[in-house]
């Protein structure tokens, strides 16, 4: 008798806790189908970036307008084009097709940039047939007059607006840099979030020493990055009943087990699939199954949260003591 | 009967729409002002729009108009309905083919936006000199006089040609009709089907060449039969007038508009009558209406079918009362008794008198005297006042037999005076004039306004747009009329009840309120609010506002555009204010209509664009303020700004002529002010001081590393570099900056990098390439863009002082390194080229290196426009008065033209040598042999030879004999002339390739510089054979399907040609070396210079650094092929760039011309991008192999070596 791998995330019944998170692999239908074939339980499509859409629109508009009617001989510089595929049509088309033709839940993802944009695109994603929506909220505050409370309120406002506009479940993907997540996350739930995804990884630039230029580059996650979601899911699990999903650094089945232990409802993976290929989903599923079976768990549900802050035998290690112990254990031995 | 739509279109679209619907093959080549017809046809075809027969017409771009006409001829012979569109020189290139097409009695219509033919100068503007040059081809010629007629007559011509079998030229006036936007009743497809007799189409097909029914056509005939055969087609020509009239009647039967071969307008008992054709008829009709209302008996005979000239119909159309006629021709035929229409009228009347072919009943009842006048050459304004002047003149006891109107001729005194106060504008017509910049969207918004009013109200609407000839900072003036009646006013608005100035600074440079009517409205885009603006106005503007009692409004259009994210596009904000103030529609309805128009125009571009535009409308209306104009004398007290400092010169011609043209007073210049042969002085761009930049580069000497890159890449020569001894700084202004120059041969020298603040366009290319960065703040470079007004006064002083510092001694400059060559004075400066132009840096470098002994043959195109379009030229002279001599002949002939210049230079040097030998005993054998054998290879030897020539001339002057004077007249040719044949890829790869190819084989010492933008830049981005695969261009809307022609390798194949492919932004040293190599090579050199262009869809500020990406992808490999190396036993082909390190796709994401196809058609883009990558890989592989190739070039002894 095998342990039951199913889990519930955002009210969606999933056949296992492995979700393909937003990334290149979920950006086209063929790889979505392969992900399904290899057993992912759900897929989050890449984020629809309102800013990107607007930027594209602006660029194409500027391109079409540039130097038009500025010279008697050349009223324009480019042929008229029937239409450009700007805007969300392509993205919405992918959602619609995936929701129609695949059996796994399809989770849309949205990064808005204007209050109206969040609502407009959320509705479009819902109408296209997404089973849930992940709000990918982040911005880098550079204004010293903006307080932590202002920043948090901004998140809450976005969530509330979107909640009012759509019916499907909403997950909120956030970064780790909040003063007190145990205070903030329940507010998100109150504002209408059905789940939280921990944590977003920001695009952090590098510097090219030859040109002395900032080079924006996205790098794949490292395994150690799962420690942050591990701690915070453990702590949050005791404070909220909403769905909690882990993302970043989940590379092996053992990683997923750990996160489920502290209370995650699902594990979102990208980097490991980019490294090992879509087939690696089989490996992850088998690994989880094997561990659960070997350790005689009945189900994922049984496993989930069994090492949350309040259930862990040495919970202080989730707090500052963790650091203390590390220092002690690192003493040179003779 | 069909319910026809009213649409607002221009003449080109009106004609092209019929042409596309009634043809199967369309062969085109771009030429102003006809280009748009071909572009529209291509667009409709690319969208799959069918003709009335249900097929999508084939549209093909050819390599020249000759090619377009030839392929049209072929398609016609093969049985397809075929057309083309052209003008001016393009039409002239079609003439040989037109004789053939007519000789074979082939039905077709060519649509012509009639334009001046280049003579003493090129002009893109409208007159009949091109169509008149076709009189002998045997084509019927039908004139359309307005936008609506361009549609109607296009159809009538098409229907008539099918019946007559005689081919038709359908022509209308370039710009005045081709570019005027007017409200017209649109013909339906059923209307067009009704007019086109399909059985005649079938007959055309049956006559076609077919192997199933083979015939021979185009035979060679001997004296025995050629003549008779030529006469055999006579019946067809005799039938044309009847067929055309019947076709016009059929048109009238269905559509209601009745045209005739000759149409009379005016008093039935007219004593004075004009005869004319073309757009001027609108002005003439208005004048006649007014004169008739004043009791004058005047009339106008409009010529519709000009060829074949239907004498009987002409005579029949004349009122019997006519005593005097003035025939107005929009062309000039020097040496003829009169212009063509005049001669035809005189002949027709004479034939009427003499009987002959004219039947008795058609003979004229009157015996009018006929006078001939010229008007409107190259779109010279033709107004009702001028028409009135002609009628007045016909009252004179002895009118001038031949006269001109519209100019002041103080040389041959042919011109008539006219009374500018004679006007026919009516009070119920809204007349609005808008001053704007090409870059701010003013014209686009106004076209939109015409559409909104024209298509949503019962009012008729007309828009006409005037552009200046600069490519950067160009001023546009829009003339809009809205009237309850159809608008025939084919002339600029002279008195406007609404004037808008969309750029505040224009009130300082232009007299914008000259045209404002008393009590009218003035809208100013002003950074100053209503309560502050007054003190910032120039006195003249204040005076006009007060004296004309204008209602004065301001809005901060730039603020609105900025706040709504629209950047510099103030159009929407200003348009909203116009509608709010003009009162043609109720304000709310007007605003709603603008929003609807915006939805239509921008809807497909996305929500963010719509949101921006809507916000701009709302915010603009909120910010629109009426200015409380101060009363009385007090209003004038405070002086306004006037920063205008242009044209401070002592040169009489420049001051009298050039400055007047620049100031917009060119129309007032008399004939005597003009040089008789089109010659103008060089060195005049420096007087313009257009001051169009908002930001200018400011130098920080503490960081500068003296590299000279900024000066090298500056498209406008507005960043200068000079090294000089410390002593040169005596009397320097307080803010003048310099630094120690790092040069071991000039240890005590200083260096200055100086901006020309009023000549800089603010493109920022110099800052982008500057490699020197501050150690404290990396973004701070050795030059940085800063607000111009913060530095203007100081930098003006500095630049003036900088110019006074003596130039660096050319003989001591290290010209083969960038920092050395940039010390040489540029003899190409301050052109009107685009911001960030990729072409001009090459011309400037050429002028620095060789300008003082260069002659430039310049193909028509961008470089001839920014190089030679009046009022000024960037080509200039050094302190010795030497500099490039420049000439633009034509587009297609430039290589041959330049070769001729070389031949003359060589011949003169040879002749000088012959004469020198004759004087050897008196001049001294050694001196003469030095002169003859001088082999100028560098600045030192050039200077030495110049000294010798100067000595020679002094000595010859002493001899005072004819042969000595003869030698003196050719002595300058003893200093090696540097002949540069310059043009774009449209010329070199396409229309001029045949000549270029031939010139390469002549082994003559010419330097061909191809400014390769990969597209026809000047006419608006049509594909050329230099367009790379996958790039979107006009006529390659789906991405160019074929790879770029490898012109360099074609030339390499000859073996004896020096060939280089360069990109100055990617590798400045290789560019410099190639220019030096090419010039030093005493045979033909071909330099292909990568030139970024606004038609690439890139950020032009980054254009030079972007060239690095271009080279890194391998799209443009750098190489030099030097035959001298082969002769020396070395490998002649050197690959100067590294193996590609970037994929094409990465480049494609950065250029709009590639990226747009990825957005519009991703699958096609993927396929094309893959092919483009293959092209690159293949070419690189080929070049790598070439780099290993050894050749044995037979040295054919290029001249002087």
Interface residues (C-beta under 8 A of the other chain):
Chain A: X53 X54 X56 X57 X58 X59 X60 X61 X62 X63 X64 X65 X66 X67 X68 X69 X70 X71 X72 X73 X74 X75 X76 X77 X78 X79 X80 X81 X82 X83 X84 X85 X86 X87 X120 X212
Chain B: X32 X33 X35 X36 X39 X42 X43 X46 X47 X124 X175 X179 X437 X438 X439 X441 X442 X443 X444 X447 X465 X467 X469 X471 X474 X476 X565 X567 X569 X602 X604 X605 X606 X607 X608 X609 X773 X778 X834 X865 X1017 X1018 X1019 X1020 X1021 X1032 X1033 X1034 X1035 X1036 X1037 X1094 X1095 X1097 X1152 X1153 X1156 X1159 X1160 X1162
